[in-house]
Amino acid sequence: MFSWFKQFKYKRIEYADLEQYFAQKENKTFIDIRSKHTFKQERLKGFKSIPLDKLSKRLQELSKDHVILVLGDNQNPGEVACRLLKRKGYPHVINVLHKEKE
């Protein structure tokens, strides 16, 4: 009945679990969808800045053969980005749940 829904499902991981993905970077792309300003202030090594409002125009920079890990300020922008990527045919998408600010 809801078979179409399965194609848009994606994995979620905690920020603390990123280390295991960095250990095996092959065929993975790490994107930071936060604003350019936030990216510059809180840059995370290994992440490429593609702000959420530019993502649909910059899809050609991402490989559909890679696992795409998406980092945003909080869960909602990450979910929007992951749904967009899945709709556009990216089969392996992971939403990285934002780190808590201390």
C-alpha positions in Angstrom: 0.0 0.0 0.0 2.7 2.5 0.9 5.5 1.0 -1.2 6.3 4.5 -2.6 7.1 5.6 0.9 10.0 3.1 1.3 11.9 4.7 -1.5 12.1 8.0 0.5 13.3 6.4 3.7 16.8 7.3 5.0 19.0 6.5 7.9 19.5 8.8 10.9 22.6 8.8 13.1 23.7 10.7 16.1 26.5 13.3 15.7 28.7 11.2 18.1 28.5 8.3 15.6 30.2 10.3 12.8 33.6 9.0 13.8 33.0 5.5 12.4 32.0 7.0 9.0 35.1 9.2 8.9 37.2 6.1 9.6 35.9 4.6 6.3 35.5 7.7 4.0 35.6 5.8 0.7 32.4 6.3 -1.3 31.0 8.8 1.2 30.3 12.5 0.8 29.8 14.7 3.9 27.7 17.8 3.3 26.9 20.7 5.7 23.6 22.3 4.8 23.9 25.1 7.4 24.3 28.7 6.2 27.7 29.8 4.9 28.1 32.0 8.0 27.5 29.1 10.4 29.7 26.8 8.3 32.6 29.3 8.6 32.1 29.7 12.3 31.7 26.0 13.2 33.4 24.3 10.3 33.8 20.5 10.6 36.8 19.0 8.8 35.7 16.8 6.0 32.4 18.4 5.3 31.6 20.4 2.1 29.4 23.4 2.5 26.2 23.2 0.4 23.6 25.4 2.1 20.1 24.0 2.1 18.8 26.8 -0.1 21.4 26.0 -2.7 21.2 22.2 -2.6 18.8 21.6 -5.4 21.0 23.7 -7.7 24.2 21.9 -6.7 23.1 18.3 -7.0 25.6 17.7 -9.8 28.4 18.0 -7.2 27.1 14.8 -5.5 27.6 11.2 -6.7 24.6 8.9 -6.6 27.1 6.1 -6.0 28.2 7.6 -2.7 26.6 7.6 0.8 25.6 11.2 1.4 25.8 12.3 5.1 23.9 15.5 5.7 24.6 17.8 8.7 22.3 20.7 9.5 21.6 23.0 12.5 18.9 20.7 13.7 16.8 17.8 12.6 14.3 19.6 10.4 16.6 21.1 7.8 18.4 17.7 7.6 15.1 15.9 7.0 14.2 18.4 4.2 17.6 17.8 2.6 17.4 14.1 2.9 13.9 14.0 1.4 15.1 16.1 -1.5 18.1 13.9 -2.2 16.0 10.8 -2.1 13.4 12.3 -4.5 16.2 13.2 -6.8 17.4 9.5 -6.9 20.2 9.5 -4.3 19.7 6.0 -2.8 22.1 6.2 0.2 21.3 9.2 2.4 22.0 9.7 6.1 20.7 12.5 8.3 23.3 13.4 11.0 21.3 14.6 14.0 22.9 17.9 15.1 25.4 18.1 18.0 24.1 19.8 21.1 25.7 23.1 21.8 27.3 23.3 25.1 
